[in-house]
Amino acid sequence: MDIIYKRASYGDINAVSELLCVLYEMPVDEVLEENEELFADTSQAFFLALDGDKPIGCSHGSLRREYVNGTNEDLKGYLEAIYVLPEYRHRGIATELVKATEHWAVMNGCHEIASDCLLDNMDSYNFHLKIGYKETERCIFFLKELEPLDYKIKPIDDAIHTKIQPILENTWGSPLLAINGKLWDSRTMSGYAAVHDTDVLGYLLYEFHNGVCEIMALQSIAQNIGIASTLIESVKKTAKENNVTKVIAQTINDNTHAIRFYQKRGFTIREVRLEVLDVSRKLKPSIPLVGIDGIPLRDEIEFEIEV
C-alpha cells in the first residue's frame, strides 16, 4: 500500500469536506460552506491521505491564541479533527496525518499542540495516548438553546437613516462613499434595513443611474443569519419593479470575503478597475493605503447580476 500524504489545497476542499462530514455527522454542503472560510484562513491547515487518487483520510489543524486547557504557551497548535476511512484504519495513516499537522504547527512557531475527544470515545482517547499526547483536564460542557433573531426588511425612512448613519460613518470614515473615482453622499440614498424591534441588524443603500441599480453600501451588523442575502433580494425586486435589468455592486481588492459572497450569490465580475483608489484618495484622503491582512488597497472589483 503506497499512501501519499499532502497538505490539502483549495482544489481538495470537496474531498476534505466529504471525509469530515462523516466524522461530524453533518450534511456535506454544511461542512463545505464552513470549509470555504477555513481554507482561506492562514491559521488553518488541512492534510490529506491518498491511496492513489482516492482520499482515505484527513486531518485539520489550527493555530490558537485563546486559552486551551492544559497549555502554557500563548500560541499553540490544535488538532481540530482526524479521520480515516474504516477500511484503512490500524495502518498508521492517522498517525502520519497527525505528524503532518504537528510539523505544520512547529513551522508556524508552536511549541505545543493540543487536542480533544469526547469522554466516551475510547478509541480516540487511546489513540492520542499512543502517539504521545497526555490527558490534561476533563470538562463538562453545557448548552442552552437561544431564540433566533427575527427581523423584518423595511424601506429606510428618516428614523432608520438616523440609526444607520453613525454605523456607516464609523465603517467608511465619513458619510461620503468613494466609488469608481466619484464621491456619493450616503445621507441622500434610498435603501432597506433589517430591523429587529428597534435595532438595525443590517442595511443596504442603492442608487439608480446609467441604466443600472447599484448597491452603494451593504453591511450586516448581525452575522450568519442571512441578512445580507435577504437585503440583496429586496433590492433586486426593486430594480425589477423599476424596469432595471441589472444590479451591480463594488468591493475593494482586499475584501476577499465580499468577493466570495457576491459570486456565491450569482453575481459575476463585470469590471476590474486597476489603481482606481489612487483617484478616490484625491477625493477622500482618509482612504487607507493598506487593508485586510495587510493587502495594499489599489483596485475595485465590480459585480453584476441580471434581475
C-alpha positions in Angstrom: 0.0 0.0 0.0 1.6 3.3 -1.2 -0.2 6.1 0.7 0.5 9.7 -0.3 0.3 12.4 2.3 0.0 16.1 1.3 -1.3 19.4 2.6 -4.7 20.0 1.1 -5.1 22.9 -1.3 -8.4 24.7 -2.2 -8.8 22.2 -5.0 -9.1 19.4 -2.4 -11.9 21.1 -0.5 -14.6 18.7 -1.7 -12.5 15.7 -0.8 -11.8 17.0 2.7 -15.4 18.0 3.2 -16.7 14.6 2.1 -14.5 12.9 4.7 -15.2 15.3 7.5 -19.0 15.2 7.0 -18.9 11.6 8.1 -16.8 12.4 11.2 -19.1 15.3 12.1 -22.3 13.6 11.1 -23.3 16.7 9.1 -24.6 17.3 5.6 -21.6 17.7 3.2 -22.9 21.1 2.0 -22.8 22.5 5.5 -19.2 21.2 6.0 -18.2 22.6 2.6 -19.6 26.0 3.4 -17.7 26.2 6.7 -14.5 24.9 5.0 -14.8 27.7 2.4 -13.8 30.2 5.1 -11.3 27.8 6.8 -9.4 27.2 3.6 -8.9 30.9 3.2 -7.7 31.4 6.7 -3.9 31.1 7.1 -4.3 29.9 10.7 -5.9 26.7 9.5 -4.4 23.8 7.6 -5.8 20.5 6.3 -3.9 17.4 5.3 -5.0 14.5 3.1 -4.0 10.9 2.8 -4.5 9.4 -0.6 -4.5 5.8 -1.8 -3.7 6.5 -5.5 -6.3 9.2 -6.3 -8.7 8.1 -3.6 -8.9 10.3 -0.5 -8.9 8.0 2.5 -8.2 10.3 5.5 -7.7 13.8 6.6 -6.6 16.0 9.5 -7.4 19.6 10.4 -5.0 21.7 12.4 -5.3 25.3 13.6 -3.2 27.9 15.4 -4.9 29.2 18.5 -4.1 32.1 20.8 -7.0 31.8 23.2 -6.7 29.7 26.4 -6.7 26.0 25.8 -6.9 23.6 28.7 -3.5 22.4 29.9 -1.4 24.6 27.6 1.3 27.1 28.7 2.1 28.9 25.5 0.4 32.0 24.0 0.5 30.4 20.5 -0.3 26.8 20.2 -1.4 24.3 17.6 -4.7 22.5 17.9 -5.6 19.2 16.3 -9.2 20.0 15.3 -10.0 16.8 13.5 -8.6 13.5 12.4 -10.5 11.0 10.3 -9.6 7.8 8.3 -12.0 5.6 6.4 -12.8 2.5 8.5 -11.3 0.1 6.0 -7.9 1.9 6.2 -7.6 2.1 10.0 -4.9 0.5 12.1 -2.3 1.0 9.4 -0.6 4.1 10.8 -2.4 6.5 8.5 -3.9 8.6 11.3 -0.5 8.9 13.0 1.1 10.2 9.8 -1.6 12.7 9.3 -1.2 14.0 12.9 2.6 14.2 12.3 2.0 16.3 9.3 -0.3 18.6 11.4 2.3 18.8 14.2 5.1 19.6 11.7 2.9 22.5 10.3 2.4 23.8 13.8 6.1 23.7 14.6 6.8 25.5 11.3 4.4 28.2 12.5 6.3 28.8 15.8 4.3 26.5 18.1 5.9 24.6 20.9 2.7 22.8 22.0 -0.2 21.2 20.2 -3.5 20.3 22.0 -6.5 18.1 21.0 -9.7 16.8 22.5 -12.1 13.9 22.2 -15.5 13.0 23.7 -15.4 11.3 27.1 -17.0 8.1 25.7 -14.7 7.9 22.6 -12.2 5.5 23.9 -10.8 4.7 20.5 -9.8 8.4 20.1 -8.6 8.6 23.7 -6.3 5.6 23.4 -5.1 6.8 20.0 -4.0 10.1 21.5 -2.1 8.4 24.3 -0.4 6.0 21.9 1.0 8.9 19.8 2.4 10.8 22.7 -0.5 13.1 23.9 -1.3 13.2 27.7 -4.6 14.0 29.3 -4.7 17.4 30.9 -8.2 18.2 32.1 -11.8 16.8 31.8 -14.7 19.2 31.2 -18.4 19.0 31.2 -20.0 21.3 28.5 -23.4 22.8 28.9 -25.8 24.0 26.2 -28.7 26.4 26.2 -30.9 26.9 23.2 -31.2 30.6 22.2 -34.1 32.1 20.4 -33.2 33.2 16.9 -33.4 36.8 16.0 -36.5 37.6 14.0 -36.3 40.6 11.7 -38.2 42.4 9.1 -36.9 44.1 5.9 -38.1 47.7 5.8 -37.5 50.6 3.4 -35.2 53.1 5.1 -37.1 56.1 6.4 -35.7 59.1 8.3 -35.9 57.4 11.6 -33.9 54.3 10.4 -31.5 56.6 8.5 -30.7 58.3 11.8 -29.7 54.9 13.3 -27.8 53.7 10.2 -25.7 56.8 9.7 -23.4 56.5 12.7 -22.7 52.9 11.9 -22.0 53.7 8.2 -19.7 56.6 9.1 -17.8 54.5 11.6 -17.2 51.9 8.9 -16.4 54.1 6.0 -14.9 57.1 7.8 -17.5 59.7 6.6 -20.9 59.9 5.1 -19.3 60.1 1.6 -18.6 56.9 -0.2 -15.8 56.8 -2.8 -16.8 54.5 -5.6 -15.3 54.4 -9.1 -13.4 57.6 -8.6 -16.5 59.5 -7.5 -18.0 60.7 -4.2 -21.5 59.7 -3.3 -23.4 61.1 -0.3 -25.0 58.2 1.7 -27.3 60.6 3.5 -29.5 61.0 0.4 -29.7 57.4 -0.7 -32.6 55.0 -0.6 -32.3 51.6 0.9 -33.5 48.7 3.0 -32.8 47.8 6.6 -33.2 44.6 8.6 -34.9 45.6 11.8 -35.4 43.6 15.0 -37.7 45.5 17.4 -35.9 48.9 17.3 -32.5 47.6 16.4 -31.0 47.8 13.0 -29.3 44.4 12.2 -28.1 45.4 8.7 -28.7 47.8 5.8 -28.3 48.2 2.1 -28.2 51.6 0.2 -28.7 51.8 -3.5 -28.8 54.3 -6.4 -30.3 54.1 -9.9 -28.0 55.6 -12.5 -26.8 54.9 -16.0 -29.5 52.2 -16.5 -28.4 50.1 -13.6 -29.3 49.7 -9.9 -26.1 50.0 -7.9 -25.6 48.7 -4.3 -23.7 51.6 -2.7 -23.3 50.1 0.8 -24.1 46.8 2.3 -23.4 45.9 5.9 -24.6 43.2 8.3 -24.3 44.0 12.0 -25.7 40.6 12.9 -23.8 37.9 11.2 -24.6 34.5 9.8 -28.4 34.7 9.7 -28.8 35.6 6.1 -29.4 39.3 6.4 -27.1 40.4 3.5 -28.6 37.9 1.2 -32.2 39.0 2.1 -31.3 42.6 1.6 -29.9 41.8 -1.9 -33.1 40.0 -2.8 -35.1 43.1 -1.8 -33.1 45.5 -4.0 -33.2 43.0 -6.9 -37.0 43.1 -6.6 -37.0 46.9 -6.5 -34.8 47.1 -9.6 -37.1 44.8 -11.5 -40.2 46.8 -10.5 -38.4 49.9 -11.9 -37.7 48.1 -15.2 -34.0 47.9 -14.5 -32.4 44.6 -15.5 -29.1 44.8 -13.8 -27.9 45.2 -10.2 -24.2 46.0 -9.7 -22.0 46.1 -6.6 -18.5 47.1 -5.9 -15.8 45.9 -3.5 -12.1 46.6 -2.9 -9.3 44.2 -3.8 -8.6 43.3 -0.2 -12.1 42.2 0.7 -11.9 38.5 -0.2 -15.0 37.8 1.9 -17.1 40.1 -0.3 -15.6 38.7 -3.5 -16.7 35.2 -2.4 -20.0 36.4 -1.1 -21.2 38.1 -4.3 -20.1 35.2 -6.6 -21.8 32.6 -4.4 -25.0 34.6 -4.8 -24.9 34.6 -8.6 -23.0 37.8 -9.3 -20.4 37.8 -12.0 -17.4 40.0 -12.3 -18.2 42.9 -14.6 -15.1 45.0 -14.4 -11.8 45.3 -12.5 -10.6 48.9 -12.2 -6.9 48.9 -11.5 -5.4 51.6 -9.3 -8.7 53.5 -9.1 -8.3 54.0 -5.4 -5.4 56.5 -6.2 -8.1 58.6 -7.8 -10.5 58.1 -4.9 -7.9 59.2 -2.4 -7.7 62.5 -4.0 -11.4 63.0 -3.3 -11.3 61.2 0.1 -7.8 61.3 1.6 -9.0 59.2 4.6 -9.0 56.0 2.5 -6.1 54.0 3.9 -3.2 52.6 1.9 -3.4 49.1 3.4 -6.5 47.0 4.2 -7.4 43.5 5.4 -4.5 41.2 6.1 -2.0 43.9 5.1 -3.2 43.9 1.5 -2.4 47.2 -0.3 -5.7 49.0 -1.3 -5.5 49.7 -5.0 -8.3 48.3 -7.1 -12.1 48.0 -7.3 -14.0 44.9 -8.5 -17.4 45.5 -9.9 -20.0 42.7 -9.9 -23.3 42.4 -11.7 -26.4 40.2 -11.7 -29.4 40.1 -14.1 -32.8 40.5 -12.4 
